[in-house]
Amino acid sequence: MKGKFSSNRRGFLAGGNWIIDQVKLIDVFPRREQLANIRAQASQGTGGAPYNVLINLAKLGVDFPLQAAGFVGKDALGEDILADCKAHQIETKWLRAIATAATSYTDVMTEQNGGHRTFFHYRGANALWKGEDLDFQKTKAKIFHLGYLLLLDALDEADTKFGTKAARLLAAAQAAGLKTSVDTVSEDSDRFAKVVTPALKFVDYCILNEIEAGKTTGFKIRHADGTLDTVALRHAAGSLLQCGVKELVVVHFPEGGFARTRKGDDVWQPSLRLPEKYIAGTAGAGDAFCAGVLLGLHEGWDLKRCLETGACAAAASLSDPTCTGGMKPLSATIALAKKFRFRPALEATE
């Protein structure tokens, strides 16, 4: 998967949602007007595509530069984010604190049994970011990762030339010689075709979960009994490529991941056999998978190794209720495959 971008480019720039997750462990998610008990207040954690992916890459121990872009508020949560980036040697010249909106946060209600989570989100400063201060000519980064589409109000707006403001931003990154990557949020709406599809024409690597892939393309990727429909999954990946994705579509899901290249190569990757007691929370597992895959793409690894790294990174993330608290150095993350083993190979049915 080695790209054709300039050989002097190295590093990773991520922009979009900067969120503080306030994770609460509950006994059960209640029905409306019913009571749930908060059993524990987990430590404050990271949230949002750029924040999660950059912190994960830093914890994996990458040796290339990491850069952040977006808005936080001029408040305590914004200060926490900037300090966290500094502690992990993430450059923040394009991550600005603004006075016109508060830092975004999410209350993450995580069920003790199985780690299923429900989000109550405040958009805050993220809703105002358009990426106008980004000058892609002044970064040496190799990859620009943008997320989450559908959760960035200003970038989700229509654009007469490119379809959306996000598409315009991605086009500018590509024109400057960067590879582009996007992620979206798992929203229960009909906005995917309107907001996500225009951006795909300016995307090199599209990394989504099965819900988002299905919503964008119209395919039902799970059967009525909840099992994965591998035929629909492959069709959805193909449809995303037809929408304009230039090199690679990766779809991840609890059972593993699937990748299809522009050349038509398919790669399946099962997830690890994790005991239920190991899983402290599922928040952030998708961004961890994304970080592992993008690390491999940055380094020019073969696609199978990229997906294996993504699966191991997701497994590491699952060990902690926050999005990035469970991430380990790369060697320890890869070692999880030896400890737990991968599930049986996924069936690529016709």
C-alpha positions as CSV (number, residue, x, y, z in Angstrom):
1,M,0.0,0.0,0.0
2,K,2.9,2.4,-0.6
3,G,1.6,5.7,-1.9
4,K,2.9,8.1,-4.6
5,F,3.0,11.1,-2.3
6,S,6.2,13.1,-1.9
7,S,9.0,11.0,-0.3
8,N,10.0,13.9,2.0
9,R,6.6,13.9,3.7
10,R,6.5,12.2,7.1
11,G,4.1,12.6,10.0
12,F,0.4,12.6,10.8
13,L,-2.0,15.6,11.0
14,A,-5.5,15.1,12.5
15,G,-8.3,17.6,12.7
16,G,-11.9,17.6,13.7
17,N,-13.6,16.8,17.0
18,W,-11.8,17.5,20.2
19,I,-13.9,16.1,23.1
20,I,-13.5,15.3,26.7
21,D,-15.3,12.1,27.6
22,Q,-16.7,11.9,31.1
23,V,-17.2,8.1,31.5
24,K,-19.7,6.8,34.0
25,L,-20.1,3.1,34.7
26,I,-23.8,2.2,35.2
27,D,-25.5,-1.1,36.2
28,V,-27.9,-1.0,33.3
29,F,-29.2,1.5,30.7
30,P,-32.7,2.4,31.8
31,R,-35.9,2.8,30.0
32,R,-37.3,6.3,29.8
33,E,-38.3,7.6,33.2
34,Q,-36.6,4.7,35.0
35,L,-33.5,4.7,37.2
36,A,-30.0,3.5,36.6
37,N,-27.2,3.4,39.2
38,I,-23.9,5.1,38.5
39,R,-21.5,2.5,40.0
40,A,-18.3,4.4,39.3
41,Q,-17.1,7.7,37.8
42,A,-14.2,6.6,35.5
43,S,-11.4,8.9,35.0
44,Q,-11.8,11.7,32.4
45,G,-10.8,10.5,29.0
46,T,-10.2,11.6,25.4
47,G,-12.9,11.8,22.7
48,G,-13.2,12.6,19.1
49,A,-11.4,11.2,16.0
50,P,-8.2,13.4,16.0
51,Y,-7.8,13.3,19.8
52,N,-8.2,9.6,20.1
53,V,-6.1,8.7,17.0
54,L,-3.2,11.0,17.9
55,I,-3.0,9.9,21.5
56,N,-3.2,6.3,20.4
57,L,-0.3,6.8,17.9
58,A,1.7,8.5,20.6
59,K,1.1,5.6,23.0
60,L,2.0,3.1,20.3
61,G,5.4,4.9,20.2
62,V,5.5,6.1,16.7
63,D,8.7,8.0,15.7
64,F,7.0,10.4,13.2
65,P,5.6,13.9,14.1
66,L,2.0,14.2,15.3
67,Q,0.0,17.4,14.7
68,A,-3.4,18.5,15.9
69,A,-6.0,20.8,14.3
70,G,-9.3,22.1,15.5
71,F,-10.9,24.2,18.2
72,V,-11.3,23.9,22.0
73,G,-12.8,26.5,24.4
74,K,-10.9,28.9,26.6
75,D,-11.8,26.8,29.7
76,A,-10.6,24.1,32.0
77,L,-11.4,21.3,29.6
78,G,-9.6,23.0,26.8
79,E,-6.6,23.5,29.0
80,D,-6.7,19.8,29.8
81,I,-6.7,18.9,26.1
82,L,-3.8,21.2,25.2
83,A,-1.8,19.9,28.2
84,D,-2.4,16.3,27.2
85,C,-1.2,17.0,23.7
86,K,1.9,18.6,25.1
87,A,2.6,15.7,27.4
88,H,2.4,13.3,24.4
89,Q,4.5,15.6,22.1
90,I,1.7,16.4,19.8
91,E,2.1,19.8,18.1
92,T,-0.8,22.2,18.7
93,K,-0.1,25.3,16.6
94,W,-3.4,24.5,14.7
95,L,-5.4,23.5,17.8
96,R,-6.7,26.9,18.9
97,A,-8.5,27.9,22.1
98,I,-11.5,30.2,21.3
99,A,-13.6,32.3,23.5
100,T,-16.9,32.1,21.6
101,A,-17.7,28.5,22.6
102,A,-17.0,26.0,25.3
103,T,-14.9,22.8,24.8
104,S,-17.0,19.9,23.6
105,Y,-17.7,17.1,26.0
106,T,-19.6,13.8,26.1
107,D,-21.2,11.9,29.0
108,V,-20.4,8.3,28.2
109,M,-22.8,5.9,30.0
110,T,-21.0,2.5,30.0
111,E,-22.8,-0.6,31.1
112,Q,-20.8,-2.8,33.5
113,N,-21.9,-6.0,31.8
114,G,-20.3,-6.1,28.3
115,G,-19.2,-2.5,28.1
116,H,-22.0,-1.2,25.9
117,R,-22.1,2.5,25.9
118,T,-24.5,5.4,25.2
119,F,-23.4,8.9,24.5
120,F,-24.8,12.3,25.5
121,H,-22.9,14.8,23.5
122,Y,-22.3,18.6,23.6
123,R,-20.9,19.9,20.4
124,G,-19.3,23.1,21.7
125,A,-16.3,24.6,19.9
126,N,-16.1,21.8,17.4
127,A,-19.3,23.0,15.7
128,L,-17.5,26.2,14.6
129,W,-14.3,24.8,13.1
130,K,-13.9,25.1,9.3
131,G,-10.2,24.4,9.0
132,E,-9.6,27.8,7.4
133,D,-6.4,28.3,9.4
134,L,-4.9,25.1,8.1
135,D,-2.1,25.7,5.6
136,F,-1.2,22.3,4.1
137,Q,1.8,23.8,2.4
138,K,3.3,24.4,5.8
139,T,3.1,20.9,7.1
140,K,5.4,18.0,6.3
141,A,2.7,15.5,7.3
142,K,2.1,12.5,5.1
143,I,-1.5,11.8,6.1
144,F,-4.4,14.2,7.0
145,H,-7.1,12.5,9.1
146,L,-10.5,14.2,9.4
147,G,-13.3,13.2,11.7
148,Y,-16.0,12.9,12.5
149,L,-18.1,13.8,9.5
150,L,-21.7,14.4,10.5
151,L,-20.5,15.9,13.9
152,L,-18.7,19.0,12.6
153,D,-21.4,21.5,11.9
154,A,-19.4,24.1,9.9
155,L,-17.6,21.5,7.8
156,D,-20.8,19.5,7.2
157,E,-22.4,22.6,5.5
158,A,-23.0,22.6,1.8
159,D,-20.4,24.0,-0.7
160,T,-21.4,25.0,-4.2
161,K,-18.2,23.6,-5.8
162,F,-17.2,20.6,-3.7
163,G,-20.5,19.5,-2.2
164,T,-19.5,20.2,1.5
165,K,-17.0,22.3,3.3
166,A,-15.3,19.1,4.5
167,A,-14.8,18.0,0.9
168,R,-13.2,21.4,0.1
169,L,-10.8,21.0,3.0
170,L,-9.9,17.4,2.0
171,A,-9.3,18.6,-1.6
172,A,-6.9,21.2,-0.4
173,A,-5.0,18.6,1.6
174,Q,-4.7,16.3,-1.5
175,A,-3.6,19.2,-3.7
176,A,-0.8,19.9,-1.3
177,G,0.4,16.3,-1.6
178,L,-1.0,14.7,1.6
179,K,-2.9,11.5,1.7
180,T,-6.4,12.0,3.2
181,S,-8.4,9.8,5.6
182,V,-11.9,10.2,7.0
183,D,-14.1,8.8,9.7
184,T,-17.7,9.5,10.4
185,V,-20.0,9.2,13.4
186,S,-22.6,6.4,13.9
187,E,-25.6,8.7,13.6
188,D,-29.1,7.4,13.3
189,S,-30.2,9.7,10.4
190,D,-30.6,10.0,6.6
191,R,-27.8,12.6,6.3
192,F,-25.0,10.2,5.2
193,A,-25.5,10.4,1.5
194,K,-25.8,14.2,1.6
195,V,-22.8,14.9,4.0
196,V,-20.4,11.9,3.7
197,T,-20.7,11.0,0.0
198,P,-19.3,14.4,-1.4
199,A,-16.2,14.1,0.7
200,L,-15.4,10.6,-0.6
201,K,-14.2,12.1,-3.9
202,F,-11.2,13.6,-2.0
203,V,-10.4,10.7,0.2
204,D,-7.5,8.2,-0.1
205,Y,-8.3,6.0,2.9
206,C,-11.9,5.6,4.1
207,I,-12.1,3.9,7.4
208,L,-15.7,3.3,8.8
209,N,-17.6,0.8,10.9
210,E,-20.2,-1.4,9.5
211,I,-23.1,0.8,10.6
212,E,-21.6,3.9,8.9
213,A,-20.7,2.0,5.8
214,G,-24.2,0.7,5.5
215,K,-25.8,4.1,6.2
216,T,-23.6,5.7,3.5
217,T,-24.3,3.1,0.8
218,G,-27.7,1.8,1.6
219,F,-26.6,-1.8,2.2
220,K,-27.8,-3.8,5.2
221,I,-24.6,-5.3,6.5
222,R,-26.2,-7.5,9.1
223,H,-28.8,-10.2,8.8
224,A,-32.0,-10.1,10.9
225,D,-30.4,-12.3,13.5
226,G,-27.5,-9.9,13.9
227,T,-24.9,-11.9,12.1
228,L,-22.6,-10.2,9.6
229,D,-23.7,-10.3,5.9
230,T,-20.3,-10.6,4.2
231,V,-21.8,-10.2,0.7
232,A,-23.5,-6.9,1.6
233,L,-20.3,-5.8,3.3
234,R,-18.2,-6.4,0.2
235,H,-20.8,-4.6,-1.9
236,A,-20.8,-1.6,0.5
237,A,-17.0,-1.4,0.3
238,G,-17.2,-1.5,-3.5
239,S,-19.9,1.2,-3.5
240,L,-17.7,3.5,-1.4
241,L,-14.9,3.1,-3.9
242,Q,-17.3,3.9,-6.7
243,C,-18.2,7.1,-4.7
244,G,-14.6,8.2,-5.4
245,V,-12.3,6.8,-2.6
246,K,-9.0,6.7,-4.4
247,E,-7.1,3.8,-2.8
248,L,-8.6,1.9,0.1
249,V,-11.8,1.3,2.0
250,V,-11.6,-0.4,5.4
251,V,-14.8,-1.4,7.4
252,H,-14.3,-2.5,11.0
253,F,-16.8,-4.3,13.2
254,P,-16.7,-6.3,16.5
255,E,-15.9,-9.5,14.6
256,G,-12.9,-8.0,12.8
257,G,-12.2,-5.9,9.7
258,F,-12.4,-6.0,6.0
259,A,-10.5,-4.0,3.4
260,R,-10.9,-3.6,-0.3
261,T,-8.4,-1.7,-2.5
262,R,-9.0,0.3,-5.7
263,K,-7.3,-2.6,-7.5
264,G,-10.0,-5.0,-6.2
265,D,-7.9,-6.8,-3.6
266,D,-9.9,-8.0,-0.5
267,V,-8.4,-8.7,2.9
268,W,-10.3,-10.1,5.9
269,Q,-9.1,-9.8,9.5
270,P,-10.8,-11.4,12.5
271,S,-10.7,-9.8,15.9
272,L,-9.1,-11.3,19.0
273,R,-10.8,-13.9,21.3
274,L,-11.2,-11.6,24.3
275,P,-12.8,-12.9,27.5
276,E,-15.8,-10.9,28.6
277,K,-14.1,-9.9,31.8
278,Y,-11.3,-8.3,29.8
279,I,-13.7,-5.8,28.1
280,A,-14.0,-2.7,30.3
281,G,-15.6,-0.5,27.7
282,T,-16.1,-0.3,23.9
283,A,-15.7,3.5,23.6
284,G,-12.8,4.3,21.3
285,A,-12.2,0.8,19.9
286,G,-13.0,2.0,16.4
287,D,-10.6,4.9,16.6
288,A,-7.9,2.5,18.0
289,F,-8.5,0.2,15.0
290,C,-8.2,3.2,12.8
291,A,-4.9,4.3,14.4
292,G,-3.4,0.9,14.0
293,V,-4.3,0.8,10.3
294,L,-3.1,4.3,9.6
295,L,0.2,3.6,11.4
296,G,0.7,0.7,8.9
297,L,-0.3,2.8,5.9
298,H,2.1,5.6,6.9
299,E,4.9,3.1,7.2
300,G,4.1,1.3,4.0
301,W,3.3,-2.1,5.5
302,D,1.3,-4.7,3.6
303,L,-2.4,-4.5,4.1
304,K,-2.7,-7.7,6.1
305,R,-0.2,-6.4,8.7
306,C,-2.1,-3.1,8.8
307,L,-5.4,-4.8,9.6
308,E,-3.7,-7.1,12.2
309,T,-2.3,-4.1,13.9
310,G,-5.7,-2.4,13.9
311,A,-7.3,-5.5,15.4
312,C,-4.7,-5.6,18.2
313,A,-5.0,-1.9,18.9
314,A,-8.8,-2.2,19.2
315,A,-8.2,-5.1,21.7
316,A,-5.9,-2.9,23.7
317,S,-8.5,-0.1,23.8
318,L,-11.2,-2.5,25.1
319,S,-9.2,-3.1,28.3
320,D,-10.1,0.4,29.6
321,P,-13.4,2.3,29.8
322,T,-11.9,5.4,28.3
323,C,-11.1,5.7,24.6
324,T,-7.3,5.7,24.9
325,G,-6.4,4.6,28.5
326,G,-5.8,1.0,27.4
327,M,-3.4,1.7,24.6
328,K,0.1,0.2,24.9
329,P,3.4,0.4,23.1
330,L,3.4,-1.3,19.7
331,S,5.3,-4.4,20.8
332,A,2.9,-5.0,23.8
333,T,-0.1,-4.3,21.6
334,I,0.9,-6.8,18.9
335,A,1.7,-9.3,21.7
336,L,-2.0,-9.4,22.5
337,A,-2.5,-11.6,19.4
338,K,-0.2,-14.2,20.9
339,K,-1.9,-14.1,24.2
340,F,-5.5,-14.2,23.1
341,R,-5.3,-15.5,19.5
342,F,-7.5,-14.3,16.6
343,R,-11.0,-15.7,16.0
344,P,-11.5,-18.1,13.2
345,A,-11.1,-16.6,9.7
346,L,-14.2,-14.7,8.5
347,E,-16.0,-16.4,5.7
348,A,-16.0,-14.4,2.4
349,T,-19.3,-15.9,1.0
350,E,-20.5,-15.1,-2.4
